[in-house]
């Protein structure tokens, strides 16, 4: 399974778990703040991805980066793998 697909799978699981409704046209250009996940959902997402992928790229960054879109979010995981 590709990294992007795995991340998307976890996004959907977290949305269901936290009872958030993702936007219907969720895709690479979806603005994360408009995706339907709330701040708790994003915290759970990063924690679940750390469990699934065995790393947290945000914890390993020297300078904090806040992705705007889903594609940027996936890119952070791709670059810091």
C-alpha positions in Angstrom: 0.0 0.0 0.0 1.3 3.4 -0.9 2.0 5.9 1.9 -0.6 8.3 0.7 -3.3 5.6 0.7 -2.3 4.5 4.2 -2.5 8.1 5.5 -5.9 8.5 3.8 -7.1 5.3 5.3 -6.1 6.5 8.8 -7.7 9.9 8.1 -11.0 8.2 7.4 -10.7 5.9 10.5 -9.9 8.9 12.7 -12.9 10.9 11.3 -15.2 8.0 12.1 -13.7 7.6 15.6 -14.0 11.3 16.5 -17.4 11.6 14.8 -16.2 14.2 12.3 -17.6 14.3 8.8 -14.9 14.7 6.2 -15.7 16.9 3.2 -17.2 14.8 0.4 -14.5 15.8 -2.2 -11.5 15.1 0.1 -8.4 15.0 -2.1 -4.8 16.2 -2.3 -5.8 19.9 -2.6 -8.2 19.7 0.4 -7.4 22.5 2.9 -6.8 20.6 6.2 -8.6 23.3 8.2 -11.6 22.8 6.0 -11.4 19.0 5.8 -13.9 18.2 8.5 -11.4 17.1 11.1 -11.1 19.2 14.2 -7.9 19.9 16.3 -8.5 16.8 18.4 -8.9 14.7 15.2 -5.6 16.0 13.9 -3.9 15.1 17.2 -5.3 11.6 17.0 -4.4 11.3 13.4 -0.7 12.1 14.1 -0.7 9.7 17.0 -2.3 6.9 15.0 0.1 7.5 12.1 3.0 7.3 14.5 1.7 3.9 15.7 1.1 2.7 12.1 4.3 4.0 10.5 6.7 3.9 13.5 7.7 7.6 13.3 6.4 11.1 13.8 8.0 13.5 11.3 6.6 16.5 13.2 8.5 15.5 16.4 11.7 15.1 14.3 11.6 18.5 12.6 14.0 21.2 13.7 11.6 23.9 12.5 7.9 23.4 12.8 6.0 23.2 9.6 2.3 23.4 9.4 0.9 21.8 6.2 -2.0 23.6 4.5 -3.3 20.8 2.2 -3.6 17.1 2.4 -0.8 16.8 -0.3 1.5 18.9 1.9 0.7 16.7 4.9 1.5 13.5 2.9 4.7 15.2 1.6 5.9 15.8 5.2 5.6 12.0 5.9 7.3 11.2 2.6 10.3 13.4 3.1 10.9 12.5 6.7 10.5 8.7 6.4 
